[in-house]
Amino acid sequence: MSLSPRLLTLALLAPAACGKAPGEVPAGQAVMDLRHTRRTDGRAVARWSGDAVTAEELTERFLEMSPALRERYVEPRARREYVESLARFDLLVRDALAQGLQDDPEVVEATRRALVGRLMRSRLEEARVTVTDAELAEAYAARKDDFVRPEALRLSHVFLAAPRADAARESAAKGEAQALLAQAKALPAEDFGGFGKLARERSQEPRTAPLDGDMRFLSDEALTREYGAEVAQAARALKTEGEVSGVVRTDTGLHVLKLRARRPALDLSLDDVREELRVRLEGEKRTRAWGEYLARVEKQLSLSVDTDALAQVPVDVQAPMRKPSSPLPGTVPAP
């Protein structure tokens, strides 16, 4: 699939092109009016080189500014400087066109991206997304874990396997655990990296040892279920981040725990999160609307791929990066 040539021109310099009906412009080409003029009616407050800015246009432009920025233009002198800047910018556009920069790949790509971005906004505006109270209630029930959850602790641990039934192993593990505990307590409270090194090198739990012993955030109930009531009880006793427990005995072995973080409990009602949830659902609906539009567009593609030719395209991972001249992968705008 090849891209058709593109035509970008200053309408002021090509009046005949501007008279073309939309159907007369080949696919992939465009005639764009790049003159300054946004409004042709009203009283002109400044003119230059066949163009002008009207009082009505300036009023619109000022209303598009934040109140803080708008305040700057209360003074007539500042307004004059602003009008002069509009004229200068317009003349720079004309100069760029005179130099043929409308065909520069960077300009072409920026124009294409701006067009697609504006298309996306237009489609989303047409979608007129609304969220009903019933949808809010349903979403709250489905995502209640996001809003109501118990306190959770994030712990790291060093674990030594020592089943209670293996007395010899238990005896050896106790001495090893005490040595590990001494090493852990000798570390500064904030030295989670040092504790993680102990876990990587000495812990005998294959799931957490490669993760510096990180057990992730777990509630009291989850700690009890996954590691035993003894670990949950020892974790509750840790009050400050970086604090280290004593040696904790469970049916499977010995643990030394370090508290990494504490996540407070949440108990938010639907009324507490109504507006936050509404914004989230509106965003999800916009994403779906844009996805549905893309799916319709893709049905119009007449795309064929030469798999062999594609496989032979070189990809030099050592080459220095050049300035992009086309969209990077995954740059189709998302809502």
Residue frames relative to the residue before (quaternion, step in Angstrom):
aa qw qx qy qz dx dy dz
M 1.0000 0.0000 0.0000 0.0000 0.00 0.00 0.00
S 0.1064 -0.8153 0.5679 0.0388 3.62 -0.57 1.09
L 0.4593 -0.6644 0.5177 0.2822 3.53 -1.21 0.60
S 0.4463 -0.6786 0.5131 0.2777 3.56 -0.97 0.86
P 0.6030 -0.5282 0.4223 0.4232 3.60 -1.17 0.38
R 0.2826 -0.7616 0.5640 0.1482 3.56 -1.15 0.60
L 0.1687 -0.7709 0.6066 0.0968 3.54 -1.04 0.78
L 0.0219 0.7674 -0.6393 0.0440 3.55 -0.77 1.08
T 0.1004 0.8291 -0.5385 0.1115 3.58 -0.51 1.08
L 0.4889 -0.6218 0.5200 0.3223 3.53 -1.26 0.41
A 0.4306 -0.7437 0.4434 0.2549 3.55 -0.46 1.21
L 0.5910 0.5855 -0.3662 0.4168 3.57 1.07 -0.67
L 0.7367 0.4089 -0.2190 0.4920 3.56 1.06 -0.79
A 0.7657 0.2650 -0.1608 0.5635 3.59 1.25 -0.18
P 0.0486 -0.8523 0.5202 0.0246 3.61 0.59 1.10
A 0.6124 0.5628 -0.3703 0.4137 3.58 1.03 -0.64
A 0.6406 0.5316 -0.3287 0.4460 3.57 1.01 -0.82
C 0.6526 0.5348 -0.3240 0.4279 3.56 1.00 -0.81
G 0.6508 0.5252 -0.3287 0.4388 3.57 1.16 -0.41
K 0.4801 0.6828 -0.4369 0.3352 3.58 1.23 -0.11
A 0.4485 -0.6371 0.5473 0.3056 3.52 -1.13 0.67
P 0.6564 -0.5396 0.3421 0.4010 3.60 -1.11 0.63
G 0.6677 0.5299 -0.3103 0.4208 3.57 1.01 -0.79
E 0.6327 0.5566 -0.3301 0.4253 3.58 1.21 -0.39
V 0.6131 0.5311 -0.3557 0.4642 3.61 1.22 -0.26
P 0.4434 -0.7128 0.4651 0.2811 3.64 -0.58 1.06
A 0.6094 -0.5566 0.4159 0.3818 3.55 -1.17 0.62
G 0.7819 0.3047 -0.2419 0.4871 3.55 -0.95 0.89
Q 0.6733 0.4125 -0.2968 0.5371 3.57 1.30 -0.05
A 0.0839 -0.7989 0.5941 0.0423 3.56 -1.24 0.37
V 0.2106 -0.7074 0.6533 0.1683 3.50 -1.25 0.57
M 0.0533 -0.8278 0.5579 -0.0261 3.56 -0.44 1.22
D 0.3402 -0.7258 0.5653 0.1949 3.54 -0.95 0.92
L 0.0524 -0.8385 0.5421 -0.0159 3.57 -0.28 1.27
R 0.3435 0.7202 -0.5251 0.2959 3.56 1.17 0.44
H 0.6220 -0.5589 0.3930 0.3826 3.54 -1.20 0.46
T 0.6095 0.6442 -0.3592 0.2908 3.55 0.85 -1.08
R 0.1333 -0.7743 0.6158 0.0586 3.54 -0.88 1.04
R 0.7779 0.1063 -0.0599 0.6165 3.57 1.19 -0.61
T 0.2651 -0.7815 0.5460 0.1441 3.56 -0.89 0.93
D 0.6324 0.5091 -0.3421 0.4732 3.57 1.25 -0.22
G 0.6696 0.5238 -0.3563 0.3877 3.55 -1.25 0.23
R 0.6300 -0.5532 0.4126 0.3561 3.50 -1.38 0.11
A 0.3670 -0.7298 0.5341 0.2176 3.58 -0.80 1.02
V 0.2251 -0.7743 0.5775 0.1275 3.57 -0.87 0.96
A 0.7852 0.0309 -0.0416 0.6171 3.58 1.27 -0.23
R 0.1048 -0.7773 0.6185 0.0487 3.56 -1.14 0.73
W 0.0982 0.7804 -0.6156 0.0499 3.56 -1.18 0.58
S 0.8800 -0.0525 0.0491 0.4696 3.56 -1.06 0.79
G 0.7643 -0.3864 0.2101 0.4716 3.56 0.82 0.95
D 0.6935 0.3947 -0.2861 0.5305 3.60 1.22 0.14
A 0.1316 -0.7975 0.5866 0.0514 3.56 -1.27 0.20
V 0.2130 -0.7155 0.6377 0.1896 3.52 -1.37 0.19
T 0.2777 -0.7878 0.5337 0.1322 3.56 -0.85 1.00
A 0.6489 -0.5055 0.3980 0.4062 3.53 -1.31 0.35
E 0.6443 0.5317 -0.3236 0.4445 3.57 1.02 -0.79
E 0.6443 0.5117 -0.3237 0.4672 3.58 1.03 -0.77
L 0.6433 0.5177 -0.3280 0.4588 3.57 0.94 -0.83
T 0.6145 0.5429 -0.3473 0.4550 3.58 1.01 -0.78
E 0.6511 0.5090 -0.3092 0.4706 3.59 0.96 -0.88
R 0.6684 0.5095 -0.3057 0.4474 3.57 0.88 -0.94
F 0.6568 0.5024 -0.3225 0.4607 3.60 0.92 -0.80
L 0.6598 0.5026 -0.3116 0.4637 3.60 1.02 -0.75
E 0.6267 0.5289 -0.3350 0.4641 3.59 1.22 -0.37
M 0.6107 0.5418 -0.3446 0.4634 3.58 1.30 -0.17
S 0.5714 -0.5453 0.4692 0.3951 3.55 -1.28 0.33
P 0.6352 -0.5417 0.3737 0.4042 3.62 -1.11 0.54
A 0.6396 0.5354 -0.3354 0.4378 3.59 1.00 -0.79
L 0.6811 0.4619 -0.2863 0.4906 3.59 0.96 -0.85
R 0.6258 0.5670 -0.3292 0.4225 3.56 1.02 -0.83
E 0.6053 0.5948 -0.3515 0.3953 3.55 1.05 -0.78
R 0.5717 0.6164 -0.3712 0.3942 3.56 1.14 -0.63
Y 0.7472 0.4300 -0.2139 0.4594 3.57 1.07 -0.76
V 0.3228 0.7171 -0.5333 0.3119 3.56 1.16 0.54
E 0.6719 0.4851 -0.2839 0.4823 3.57 1.06 -0.78
P 0.5208 -0.6634 0.4391 0.3096 3.63 -0.83 0.96
R 0.6253 0.5488 -0.3503 0.4302 3.59 1.00 -0.74
A 0.6540 0.5021 -0.3148 0.4702 3.58 0.98 -0.83
R 0.6242 0.5330 -0.3391 0.4597 3.58 1.05 -0.74
R 0.6395 0.5192 -0.3270 0.4632 3.58 0.98 -0.83
E 0.6475 0.5157 -0.3220 0.4594 3.60 0.94 -0.86
Y 0.6345 0.5287 -0.3283 0.4583 3.57 1.05 -0.77
V 0.6503 0.5060 -0.3136 0.4720 3.59 0.94 -0.90
E 0.6413 0.5198 -0.3232 0.4627 3.58 0.98 -0.82
S 0.6493 0.5153 -0.3242 0.4558 3.59 1.01 -0.77
L 0.6110 0.5371 -0.3500 0.4645 3.61 1.09 -0.67
A 0.6603 0.5026 -0.3062 0.4664 3.57 0.95 -0.88
R 0.6453 0.5196 -0.3247 0.4562 3.59 0.93 -0.88
F 0.6537 0.5179 -0.3171 0.4515 3.55 0.92 -0.92
D 0.6460 0.5229 -0.3228 0.4529 3.58 0.94 -0.86
L 0.6686 0.4928 -0.3033 0.4670 3.59 0.95 -0.84
L 0.6147 0.5305 -0.3447 0.4710 3.59 1.11 -0.63
V 0.6097 0.5343 -0.3469 0.4717 3.59 1.06 -0.73
R 0.6635 0.5045 -0.3058 0.4602 3.58 0.91 -0.91
D 0.6482 0.5168 -0.3202 0.4585 3.56 0.98 -0.83
A 0.6341 0.5279 -0.3265 0.4612 3.58 1.01 -0.83
L 0.6593 0.4958 -0.3066 0.4748 3.58 0.99 -0.83
A 0.6284 0.5410 -0.3348 0.4475 3.57 1.02 -0.78
Q 0.6965 0.4418 -0.2624 0.5008 3.57 1.17 -0.61
G 0.5265 -0.6707 0.3918 0.3456 3.58 1.27 0.10
L 0.3713 0.7656 -0.4680 0.2385 3.59 1.19 0.31
Q 0.4853 0.6514 -0.4498 0.3711 3.60 1.23 -0.12
D 0.7012 0.4380 -0.2658 0.4959 3.58 1.21 -0.41
D 0.4008 0.6974 -0.4892 0.3372 3.58 1.28 0.16
P 0.5446 -0.6516 0.4057 0.3381 3.64 -0.79 0.92
E 0.6335 0.5349 -0.3395 0.4441 3.58 1.01 -0.74
V 0.6576 0.4945 -0.3028 0.4810 3.59 1.01 -0.83
V 0.6342 0.5302 -0.3269 0.4579 3.57 0.96 -0.87
E 0.6888 0.4851 -0.2924 0.4524 3.57 0.84 -0.98
A 0.6408 0.5176 -0.3294 0.4614 3.60 0.98 -0.82
T 0.6397 0.5199 -0.3209 0.4664 3.59 1.03 -0.78
R 0.6546 0.5144 -0.3120 0.4577 3.57 0.92 -0.90
R 0.6654 0.4952 -0.3082 0.4659 3.57 0.94 -0.86
A 0.6418 0.5181 -0.3285 0.4602 3.58 0.98 -0.83
L 0.6365 0.5319 -0.3261 0.4535 3.59 1.00 -0.79
V 0.6826 0.4748 -0.2921 0.4727 3.57 0.88 -0.93
G 0.6329 0.5274 -0.3338 0.4582 3.59 1.02 -0.75
R 0.6682 0.4812 -0.3041 0.4791 3.57 0.98 -0.82
L 0.6017 0.5492 -0.3510 0.4618 3.58 1.08 -0.70
M 0.6467 0.5231 -0.3217 0.4524 3.55 0.92 -0.89
R 0.6694 0.4920 -0.3087 0.4631 3.58 0.86 -0.94
S 0.6373 0.5354 -0.3246 0.4493 3.56 1.01 -0.82
R 0.6736 0.4940 -0.2971 0.4625 3.58 0.90 -0.92
L 0.6712 0.4895 -0.3066 0.4646 3.57 0.97 -0.79
E 0.6103 0.5277 -0.3541 0.4730 3.58 1.09 -0.61
E 0.6530 0.5120 -0.3087 0.4650 3.57 1.03 -0.79
A 0.5990 0.5980 -0.3609 0.3916 3.59 1.10 -0.65
R 0.1337 -0.8339 0.5244 0.1084 3.61 1.16 -0.57
V 0.0098 0.8517 -0.5214 0.0513 3.52 0.70 1.14
T 0.0405 0.7675 -0.6388 0.0344 3.55 -0.99 0.92
V 0.1957 -0.7582 0.6121 0.1109 3.55 -1.21 0.59
T 0.3002 -0.7765 0.5314 0.1567 3.57 -0.69 1.09
D 0.6475 -0.5038 0.3946 0.4138 3.56 -1.28 0.29
A 0.6267 0.5390 -0.3397 0.4488 3.58 1.05 -0.74
E 0.6503 0.5045 -0.3140 0.4734 3.59 1.00 -0.79
L 0.6200 0.5353 -0.3409 0.4614 3.58 1.05 -0.73
A 0.6712 0.4974 -0.3014 0.4597 3.57 0.89 -0.95
E 0.6520 0.5140 -0.3112 0.4624 3.58 0.98 -0.84
A 0.6708 0.4934 -0.2968 0.4674 3.58 0.95 -0.88
Y 0.6256 0.5328 -0.3413 0.4564 3.59 1.01 -0.76
A 0.6658 0.4963 -0.3073 0.4647 3.59 0.92 -0.88
A 0.6833 0.4960 -0.2902 0.4503 3.59 0.97 -0.86
R 0.7789 0.3016 -0.1468 0.5299 3.59 1.13 -0.66
K 0.2113 0.8369 -0.4910 0.1181 3.55 1.17 0.46
D 0.5898 0.5857 -0.3729 0.4123 3.58 1.10 -0.57
D 0.6013 0.5562 -0.3604 0.4462 3.59 1.21 -0.39
F 0.7804 0.3597 -0.1480 0.4895 3.55 1.15 -0.64
V 0.7642 0.1972 -0.1241 0.6014 3.58 1.19 -0.46
R 0.2973 0.7415 -0.5528 0.2371 3.57 -0.48 1.16
P 0.5218 -0.6476 0.4536 0.3202 3.58 -1.11 0.61
E 0.6651 -0.4487 0.3914 0.4506 3.54 -1.31 0.13
A 0.0873 -0.7893 0.6063 0.0427 3.57 -1.09 0.71
L 0.2389 -0.7569 0.5951 0.1258 3.54 -1.14 0.74
R 0.2266 -0.7296 0.6245 0.1624 3.52 -1.14 0.70
L 0.0368 -0.8188 0.5698 -0.0597 3.53 -0.54 1.26
S 0.1764 -0.6940 0.6728 0.1858 3.48 -1.39 0.32
H 0.0293 -0.8144 0.5792 0.0217 3.59 -1.06 0.56
V 0.2601 -0.6718 0.6609 0.2103 3.46 -1.43 0.34
F 0.1034 -0.8224 0.5594 0.0075 3.56 -0.67 1.12
L 0.1113 -0.7619 0.6358 0.0531 3.54 -1.04 0.91
A 0.3793 -0.7370 0.5131 0.2228 3.57 -0.65 1.11
A 0.2249 0.7535 -0.5870 0.1924 3.57 -0.83 1.07
P 0.1685 -0.8116 0.5525 0.0879 3.61 0.21 1.24
R 0.5876 -0.6033 0.4062 0.3547 3.58 -1.03 0.78
A 0.6515 0.5421 -0.3235 0.4208 3.58 1.04 -0.70
D 0.6864 0.4411 -0.2749 0.5086 3.61 1.21 -0.38
A 0.2195 -0.8326 0.4961 0.1117 3.57 0.18 1.32
A 0.6549 0.5174 -0.3262 0.4439 3.60 0.92 -0.85
R 0.6694 0.4859 -0.3011 0.4745 3.56 0.92 -0.88
E 0.6325 0.5398 -0.3335 0.4443 3.58 0.99 -0.82
S 0.6561 0.5191 -0.3157 0.4477 3.57 0.95 -0.88
A 0.6746 0.4827 -0.2960 0.4736 3.59 0.93 -0.89
A 0.6607 0.5272 -0.3094 0.4357 3.57 0.99 -0.87
K 0.6013 0.5752 -0.3690 0.4141 3.60 1.05 -0.68
G 0.6695 0.4873 -0.3033 0.4715 3.57 0.93 -0.88
E 0.6491 0.5141 -0.3105 0.4669 3.56 1.00 -0.83
A 0.6533 0.5213 -0.3117 0.4519 3.57 1.00 -0.85
Q 0.6423 0.5181 -0.3300 0.4585 3.59 1.00 -0.78
A 0.6382 0.5144 -0.3253 0.4714 3.58 1.04 -0.74
L 0.6442 0.5108 -0.3128 0.4757 3.58 1.02 -0.81
L 0.6303 0.5376 -0.3285 0.4537 3.57 1.01 -0.83
A 0.6495 0.5126 -0.3204 0.4612 3.58 0.95 -0.86
Q 0.6491 0.5086 -0.3177 0.4681 3.58 0.99 -0.80
A 0.6615 0.5158 -0.3053 0.4507 3.58 0.96 -0.90
K 0.6924 0.4737 -0.2809 0.4662 3.58 0.93 -0.87
A 0.6148 0.5516 -0.3520 0.4403 3.59 1.18 -0.44
L 0.5908 0.5712 -0.3632 0.4391 3.57 1.25 -0.34
P 0.5529 -0.5651 0.4714 0.3908 3.62 -1.12 0.48
A 0.6303 -0.5672 0.3705 0.3791 3.58 -1.08 0.71
E 0.7284 0.4409 -0.2444 0.4640 3.58 0.98 -0.84
D 0.5479 0.6274 -0.3984 0.3839 3.62 1.25 -0.02
F 0.0253 -0.8218 0.5686 -0.0286 3.55 0.31 1.27
G 0.5877 0.5776 -0.3682 0.4306 3.58 1.14 -0.52
G 0.6513 0.5133 -0.3136 0.4626 3.56 1.00 -0.82
F 0.6502 0.4883 -0.3151 0.4895 3.56 1.00 -0.80
G 0.6291 0.5416 -0.3344 0.4462 3.57 1.02 -0.77
K 0.6197 0.5379 -0.3389 0.4601 3.58 1.06 -0.72
L 0.6208 0.5285 -0.3366 0.4711 3.58 1.02 -0.79
A 0.6697 0.5061 -0.3027 0.4514 3.56 0.93 -0.94
R 0.6575 0.5173 -0.3202 0.4445 3.59 0.89 -0.89
E 0.7527 0.4219 -0.2156 0.4571 3.55 0.91 -0.93
R 0.8207 0.2980 -0.1159 0.4736 3.59 0.98 -0.78
S 0.5927 0.5973 -0.3874 0.3767 3.61 1.08 -0.58
Q 0.2824 -0.7779 0.5463 0.1293 3.54 -1.06 0.82
E 0.5211 0.5717 -0.4586 0.4374 3.59 1.17 0.52
P 0.3646 -0.7869 0.4494 0.2140 3.62 -0.31 1.21
R 0.6196 0.5732 -0.3556 0.4013 3.59 1.10 -0.55
T 0.8103 0.2956 -0.1373 0.4870 3.59 0.82 -0.97
A 0.5181 0.6674 -0.4224 0.3283 3.62 1.11 -0.47
P 0.6888 0.4630 -0.3166 0.4593 3.67 0.84 -0.79
L 0.6831 0.4665 -0.2670 0.4945 3.59 1.28 -0.37
D 0.5698 -0.5984 0.3677 0.4266 3.59 1.18 0.54
G 0.6624 -0.5284 0.2982 0.4395 3.56 1.14 0.63
D 0.4024 0.7540 -0.4480 0.2625 3.58 1.30 0.05
M 0.2197 -0.7930 0.5609 0.0905 3.56 -0.69 1.16
R 0.4137 -0.7094 0.4549 0.3444 3.61 1.33 -0.07
F 0.6663 -0.4820 0.3687 0.4334 3.57 -1.31 -0.03
L 0.0586 0.7848 -0.6118 0.0803 3.55 -0.84 1.05
S 0.4252 -0.6735 0.5419 0.2683 3.55 -1.08 0.78
D 0.6904 -0.4482 0.3508 0.4465 3.56 -1.29 0.17
E 0.6511 0.5186 -0.3119 0.4582 3.56 0.97 -0.86
A 0.6803 0.4834 -0.2960 0.4647 3.59 0.92 -0.88
L 0.6149 0.5367 -0.3468 0.4622 3.60 1.04 -0.72
T 0.6547 0.5126 -0.3082 0.4621 3.55 0.94 -0.92
R 0.6822 0.5008 -0.2867 0.4491 3.55 0.90 -0.96
E 0.7700 0.3979 -0.2048 0.4548 3.60 0.84 -0.95
Y 0.8286 0.2195 -0.0821 0.5085 3.59 0.99 -0.78
G 0.6209 -0.5599 0.3478 0.4242 3.58 1.22 -0.22
A 0.6330 -0.5651 0.3843 0.3636 3.54 -1.22 0.60
E 0.6104 0.5713 -0.3586 0.4152 3.60 1.06 -0.68
V 0.6535 0.4987 -0.3082 0.4788 3.60 1.01 -0.83
A 0.6452 0.5188 -0.3241 0.4577 3.59 0.96 -0.86
Q 0.6581 0.5065 -0.3095 0.4631 3.59 0.95 -0.85
A 0.6647 0.4933 -0.3056 0.4706 3.60 0.93 -0.86
A 0.6346 0.5327 -0.3307 0.4519 3.58 1.04 -0.75
R 0.6353 0.5369 -0.3312 0.4454 3.59 0.99 -0.80
A 0.6591 0.5303 -0.3072 0.4359 3.57 1.09 -0.65
L 0.5944 0.5558 -0.3680 0.4499 3.60 1.23 -0.33
K 0.1782 -0.8440 0.5031 0.0537 3.58 -0.53 1.16
T 0.7994 0.2384 -0.1173 0.5388 3.60 0.99 -0.73
E 0.5784 -0.5920 0.4349 0.3547 3.56 -1.12 0.69
G 0.7607 0.3193 -0.2707 0.4961 3.55 -0.89 1.00
E 0.5153 0.6423 -0.4238 0.3773 3.60 1.26 -0.21
V 0.2568 -0.7677 0.5751 0.1183 3.56 -1.07 0.84
S 0.4139 -0.7052 0.5214 0.2438 3.58 -0.99 0.86
G 0.5534 -0.5130 0.4926 0.4335 3.50 -1.33 -0.18
V 0.6704 -0.4232 0.3665 0.4870 3.58 -1.25 -0.27
V 0.1719 -0.7950 0.5790 0.0558 3.57 -0.75 1.11
R 0.2306 -0.7912 0.5573 0.1015 3.56 -0.72 1.16
T 0.0114 0.7656 -0.6432 0.0065 3.59 -0.95 0.92
D 0.7206 -0.4352 0.3028 0.4469 3.56 -1.28 0.06
T 0.7429 0.4306 -0.2292 0.4585 3.58 1.07 -0.65
G 0.7998 -0.2245 0.1611 0.5330 3.59 1.14 -0.40
L 0.6026 -0.5625 0.4476 0.3465 3.54 -1.30 -0.45
H 0.1380 -0.7957 0.5886 0.0373 3.56 -0.98 0.94
V 0.0970 -0.7060 0.6912 0.1200 3.51 -1.33 0.53
L 0.1704 -0.8286 0.5318 0.0402 3.57 -0.57 1.21
K 0.0730 -0.7536 0.6497 0.0685 3.55 -1.25 0.57
L 0.3581 -0.7416 0.5301 0.2020 3.58 -0.79 1.05
R 0.2142 -0.7954 0.5587 0.0963 3.58 -0.71 1.12
A 0.7912 -0.1461 0.1455 0.5758 3.58 0.88 -0.91
R 0.2441 -0.7412 0.6085 0.1441 3.52 -1.31 0.43
R 0.1467 -0.7833 0.5998 0.0713 3.59 -0.79 1.02
P 0.3879 -0.7612 0.4627 0.2367 3.59 -0.48 1.15
A 0.6026 -0.5576 0.4327 0.3725 3.52 -1.27 0.43
L 0.2182 -0.7444 0.6152 0.1407 3.55 -1.27 0.51
D 0.0731 0.7701 -0.6324 0.0411 3.56 -1.09 0.73
L 0.1672 0.8133 -0.5260 0.1840 3.55 0.49 1.29
S 0.3471 -0.7365 0.5466 0.1959 3.56 -0.85 1.01
L 0.6906 -0.4452 0.3525 0.4478 3.56 -1.31 0.11
D 0.6438 0.5205 -0.3289 0.4544 3.59 0.96 -0.79
D 0.6223 0.5593 -0.3389 0.4303 3.59 1.07 -0.71
V 0.8064 0.2776 -0.1116 0.5101 3.58 0.98 -0.85
R 0.2908 0.8114 -0.4797 0.1641 3.58 1.27 0.12
E 0.7310 0.4283 -0.2585 0.4640 3.60 0.71 -1.04
E 0.6178 0.5332 -0.3414 0.4663 3.59 1.03 -0.76
L 0.6825 0.4819 -0.2831 0.4710 3.56 0.94 -0.92
R 0.6098 0.5519 -0.3517 0.4471 3.58 1.04 -0.72
V 0.6530 0.5074 -0.3087 0.4698 3.58 0.94 -0.92
R 0.6535 0.5208 -0.3148 0.4501 3.58 0.96 -0.86
L 0.6841 0.4787 -0.2872 0.4693 3.58 0.92 -0.91
E 0.6139 0.5334 -0.3522 0.4632 3.58 1.04 -0.71
G 0.6447 0.5187 -0.3171 0.4634 3.57 0.99 -0.81
E 0.6549 0.5078 -0.3118 0.4647 3.57 0.98 -0.82
K 0.6470 0.5083 -0.3221 0.4683 3.58 1.02 -0.77
R 0.6341 0.5186 -0.3331 0.4670 3.57 1.02 -0.74
T 0.6282 0.5343 -0.3301 0.4593 3.56 1.01 -0.82
R 0.6625 0.4950 -0.3053 0.4722 3.58 0.96 -0.87
A 0.6456 0.5286 -0.3252 0.4451 3.58 0.96 -0.88
W 0.6632 0.4868 -0.3014 0.4821 3.58 0.97 -0.86
G 0.6399 0.5264 -0.3234 0.4570 3.58 1.00 -0.78
E 0.6483 0.5080 -0.3158 0.4712 3.58 1.01 -0.80
Y 0.6333 0.5180 -0.3304 0.4706 3.57 1.04 -0.76
L 0.6479 0.5152 -0.3200 0.4609 3.60 0.93 -0.87
A 0.6347 0.5316 -0.3339 0.4506 3.57 1.01 -0.80
R 0.6470 0.5058 -0.3229 0.4704 3.60 1.01 -0.77
V 0.6438 0.5205 -0.3216 0.4596 3.57 1.01 -0.83
E 0.6671 0.5278 -0.3081 0.4260 3.57 0.91 -0.92
K 0.5908 0.5741 -0.3708 0.4289 3.59 1.15 -0.51
Q 0.6602 0.5091 -0.3015 0.4626 3.58 1.22 -0.47
L 0.5117 0.6608 -0.4173 0.3570 3.60 1.25 -0.19
S 0.1457 -0.7271 0.6611 0.1143 3.53 -1.08 0.78
L 0.1307 0.8425 -0.5008 0.1493 3.53 0.48 1.24
S 0.0339 0.7605 -0.6484 0.0124 3.55 -0.96 0.91
V 0.1759 -0.7963 0.5756 0.0599 3.57 -0.93 0.91
D 0.2896 -0.7157 0.6118 0.1722 3.56 -0.93 0.99
T 0.3078 -0.8063 0.4773 0.1652 3.55 -0.04 1.32
D 0.6529 0.5158 -0.3219 0.4518 3.59 0.96 -0.82
A 0.6695 0.4888 -0.3024 0.4705 3.58 0.89 -0.91
L 0.6390 0.5300 -0.3241 0.4535 3.56 1.01 -0.81
A 0.6589 0.5226 -0.3076 0.4451 3.57 0.99 -0.85
Q 0.6939 0.4849 -0.2744 0.4562 3.60 1.13 -0.59
V 0.4702 0.6578 -0.4625 0.3638 3.62 1.23 -0.06
P 0.3718 -0.7572 0.4830 0.2349 3.64 -0.59 1.06
V 0.0978 -0.7498 0.6515 0.0608 3.55 -1.16 0.72
D 0.1004 -0.8181 0.5661 0.0117 3.57 -0.19 1.31
V 0.2315 -0.8178 0.5133 0.1187 3.58 -0.18 1.27
Q 0.6552 0.5116 -0.3134 0.4591 3.60 1.24 -0.25
A 0.5445 0.6435 -0.4007 0.3589 3.60 1.19 -0.37
P 0.5290 -0.6227 0.4600 0.3475 3.62 -1.06 0.66
M 0.5452 -0.6334 0.4452 0.3214 3.55 -1.14 0.67
R 0.2434 -0.7513 0.5964 0.1436 3.56 -1.01 0.87
K 0.6377 -0.4969 0.4030 0.4290 3.56 -1.29 0.25
P 0.4742 -0.6858 0.4611 0.3038 3.66 -0.76 0.96
S 0.1317 -0.7805 0.6065 0.0748 3.56 -1.09 0.79
S 0.7519 0.2075 -0.1532 0.6067 3.57 1.31 0.12
P 0.6755 -0.5013 0.3263 0.4312 3.60 -1.19 0.34
L 0.4307 -0.6624 0.5448 0.2809 3.55 -1.06 0.75
P 0.6628 -0.5030 0.3470 0.4328 3.63 -1.15 0.44
G 0.8276 0.2325 -0.1747 0.4801 3.54 -1.01 0.86
T 0.5234 0.6682 -0.4081 0.3362 3.60 1.18 0.31
V 0.3501 0.6804 -0.5523 0.3308 3.60 1.13 0.40
P 0.4850 -0.7102 0.4068 0.3081 3.62 -0.56 1.08
A 0.2159 -0.7337 0.6300 0.1345 3.51 -1.17 0.72
P 0.5923 -0.5826 0.4033 0.3836 3.61 -1.07 0.58
